[in-house]
Amino acid sequence: MKILSGLRVFAVLAAVALAVPVFAKPTVTTVTIAQSAKFGKADLKAGEYRLMIDGNKATIEKGKNIVAESEGRWEDRDSKSANDSILIGEDGRVKEVRFSGKTKVFVVSE
């Protein structure tokens, strides 16, 4: 009897654990911008930056300083990206961030 009630408790706990959304860690990567670009309200010079995306907020850091922030959204694409890359539009704005081996991209709000 105790074994049966123990299994029921375990089953309930397992169901609750699956129902609770997993709190995702922020996505953090180093990106190299080959040309000047605008990210949010900030103008970025060519160079290497640290990009952190936490939910729908993206932050770009140079060293320990935050140099740009912007909101955005995650979208799915039909195919996986071949490598980490940043799509910059004709107007010089960062449009989206792609991640190697992933179909999800982060689309930057304007």
C-alpha positions as CSV (number, residue, x, y, z in Angstrom):
1,M,0.0,0.0,0.0
2,K,2.8,2.4,0.9
3,I,4.5,1.6,-2.4
4,L,1.3,2.4,-4.4
5,S,0.8,5.8,-2.6
6,G,4.5,6.6,-3.1
7,L,4.1,5.9,-6.8
8,R,1.1,8.2,-7.0
9,V,2.9,11.0,-5.3
10,F,5.8,10.5,-7.6
11,A,3.5,10.6,-10.6
12,V,1.8,13.8,-9.4
13,L,5.2,15.4,-8.8
14,A,6.4,14.3,-12.3
15,A,3.3,15.8,-13.9
16,V,3.8,19.1,-12.1
17,A,7.4,19.2,-13.1
18,L,6.6,18.8,-16.7
19,A,3.8,21.4,-16.6
20,V,5.9,24.1,-15.1
21,P,7.9,25.9,-17.8
22,V,11.6,25.6,-17.6
23,F,13.3,28.9,-16.8
24,A,15.7,29.3,-19.7
25,K,19.1,30.7,-19.2
26,P,19.9,33.8,-21.2
27,T,21.5,33.2,-24.6
28,V,25.0,34.7,-24.5
29,T,27.5,34.7,-27.4
30,T,30.3,36.8,-28.8
31,V,29.5,38.5,-32.1
32,T,31.8,40.3,-34.5
33,I,30.2,43.1,-36.4
34,A,32.1,43.7,-39.7
35,Q,30.7,47.1,-40.4
36,S,29.1,50.0,-38.5
37,A,25.5,49.2,-37.5
38,K,22.6,50.6,-35.5
39,F,21.2,48.4,-32.7
40,G,18.2,49.8,-31.0
41,K,19.1,53.5,-30.5
42,A,22.9,53.0,-30.4
43,D,25.4,53.2,-33.2
44,L,27.9,50.4,-33.1
45,K,31.4,50.5,-34.7
46,A,32.8,47.4,-36.3
47,G,34.3,45.1,-33.7
48,E,33.7,42.3,-31.3
49,Y,30.9,42.5,-28.8
50,R,29.2,40.3,-26.2
51,L,25.5,39.7,-27.0
52,M,23.1,38.6,-24.3
53,I,19.4,37.8,-25.1
54,D,17.2,37.3,-22.1
55,G,13.6,36.5,-23.1
56,N,12.7,39.4,-25.5
57,K,15.5,41.8,-24.4
58,A,18.9,41.9,-26.1
59,T,21.9,43.7,-24.6
60,I,25.2,44.3,-26.3
61,E,28.3,44.8,-24.2
62,K,31.8,46.1,-25.0
63,G,34.1,45.0,-22.2
64,K,32.0,45.5,-19.1
65,N,29.9,48.4,-20.5
66,I,26.5,48.0,-21.9
67,V,26.6,49.9,-25.2
68,A,23.2,49.0,-26.7
69,E,19.8,47.5,-25.8
70,S,16.8,46.5,-27.8
71,E,13.6,44.5,-27.6
72,G,12.9,41.7,-30.1
73,R,11.1,38.4,-30.6
74,W,12.1,34.9,-31.3
75,E,11.0,33.4,-34.6
76,D,11.4,30.0,-36.3
77,R,12.9,29.5,-39.7
78,D,12.5,26.6,-42.1
79,S,16.2,25.7,-42.0
80,K,19.1,25.7,-39.5
81,S,21.7,28.5,-39.8
82,A,25.1,27.4,-40.9
83,N,26.9,29.6,-38.5
84,D,26.4,32.5,-35.9
85,S,25.6,35.6,-37.9
86,I,24.0,39.0,-37.7
87,L,21.8,40.2,-40.5
88,I,22.2,44.0,-41.2
89,G,19.7,45.7,-43.4
90,E,20.4,48.2,-46.2
91,D,19.7,51.0,-43.7
92,G,22.5,49.7,-41.4
93,R,20.1,48.4,-38.7
94,V,20.6,45.0,-37.2
95,K,17.6,43.0,-38.3
96,E,18.2,39.6,-36.8
97,V,20.7,37.4,-35.0
98,R,21.1,33.8,-36.2
99,F,22.7,31.0,-34.3
100,S,24.7,28.1,-35.7
101,G,22.7,24.8,-35.9
102,K,19.4,26.5,-34.8
103,T,16.2,27.3,-36.6
104,K,15.3,30.0,-34.1
105,V,16.4,33.5,-34.8
106,F,16.1,36.7,-32.7
107,V,14.4,39.4,-34.7
108,V,15.4,42.9,-33.4
109,S,12.5,45.4,-33.0
110,E,13.0,48.8,-34.7
